[in-house]
Amino acid sequence: MLIQQITDDMKAAMKAKDKVALSVIRMLRAAIKDKEIELGKALENTETLAVIGKLIKQRKDSANQYLEAGRPELAEKEQAEIKVLEVYLPEQMNDTEIKKLVADAVAEVGATSMKDMGKVMGIVRPKAQGKADMSKVSTEVKAALQ
């Protein structure tokens, strides 16, 4: 289970006195716990991957804002946190794989317009969650439906 790997990595970071990894993993565990409380159950791996993806997206957004504000040292800190979090993600899909997944989903539901985006995303999301940047997937779905 992914949760067990995260716990083991936290212990290893403590022993290694790796402050960055330890703080990021603790933050990740807190976010997972919050989601478990919200849902009222233990998270499955796909749900845990969604939490990790959300945290990575937040850090990317923050890093971009720091760079725009002329604060590269803070952007570097966010990038370091992203590297720690990305360890828990499965191998990422490339653009070709995303296009194929979207094309297959469009064909499966017979989507013809933007009105069908929800149906297409309903099929694509579970297959791409944690394996692809969902904003890229969404952009690809929009392009396929126009």
N, C-alpha and C positions, 0 to 999 in steps of 0.2 A: 504494500500500500504506500501511496505517496506520503501520507501523513507520517508514517513510521520513518520514512527516509528523511523527512524534514526534521523530525525529532532527533534522529541520529546525527544529522548534520549540525544541529544546534549544539549537541554535546561535544562534537568534534571541534566546533568553533570556540567553545568555552575552553577546552583543553589547549587549543592552539593560540588562545588569547587574540583571536581575530575579531577585533571590535566591530568592523564594518559588517562582516558576515553575520555575526551574532545579533547585531541590532536589526538587520534586515530580516533574519529568520524569526526573531521574536515578533517583529511587526507583522510578518506573514502569518505566524501562528495566531496572533490576536485577530487578524482579519478573518481567518478561517473560523475561529471560535465565534466571532460576531455573526458570521453567516450561519453557523450551526444553530445558534440561539434564535436567529431570525426564522429559520426553516423548522426548528424544533426537532432536528435529527442530525445524525452524523453525516458529513458530506461524502459523496462518492468521488472517485478520482476525477470524473468529468467536471463536477461542481468545483472541486479544488482547483482544477486547471483554469476554470473561469475566474476564480478569485485571483489567481496568480496573474492571469492575463490583464485583469482590471488594474492590479497594482503596477504592472509594467507600463500600461498605457498612461497611468497617472504620472509615473516618473518620466516618461518620454515627454509628456506635455510640460511638466515642470522644467525639464532640461532645456526645452525649446524656449520657454519664457525667460529662463535665466540667461540664455545666450543672447536673446533679443534685448535684455536689460543690461548687457555688458558685464555679466557675472559668470565668467567661464569656470571659476573654481567651484561654484555651486552646481553648475551643469555637470562637471566632472564627478561630483559626489553622487548625483542622480544616476549617471551612467554606470558608476561602480555598483550601485544598488541594483540596477537592471541586470548587470552581469551575474550577480548572486541569484536573482530570481529566475533568470533564463535557464539555469541548470535544471530546473524542475519541469520545464516544458519538453514535450516530445519533439522529434525532428520536425522542423517547420516545412510546410508545403511551399513549393516554388510557384511562380506565376502560371506556368503551364498547367500544373495540377489543379490550381484554383479555377482556372478557366474551364477545364474539363469537368470538374465537380459542378460548377454553376451551369454549364451547358447541359449536363445530364439531368440536373434538377429541373431546369426550364422545360426540357423535353418530357420529363416524367409528369409534370403537372399541366403541361400544355399551355404554359404561360405565354401571353401575347402582349401584355402592356404592364405599365407600372402598377396597375391595380393588383396584379398577381405577385408583387414583390414579397408580401407576407408569406404566401404559400411557398415560394421558392426558398426564402430564408429559413422557413420552418424545416425544410429538408436539408439545407446546406449547413445550418448552424451546428447540429449535433456531430456532423462528420468533420467539421473544420475547427470546432472549439478546441483551443489550446494548440492546434497545429498550424494555424494561420492567423494573421492579423485580420480581425473581423472587419475593420474599416476597409481593408483591401477587398475583402470578400463582398462587402456591401457595394463598393464602387463597381466591382465586376458584375454584380447582379443588375445594378442600374444600367450599366452599359449594354448588357445582354437584352434588357427589356425595352430599349429605346428603338 
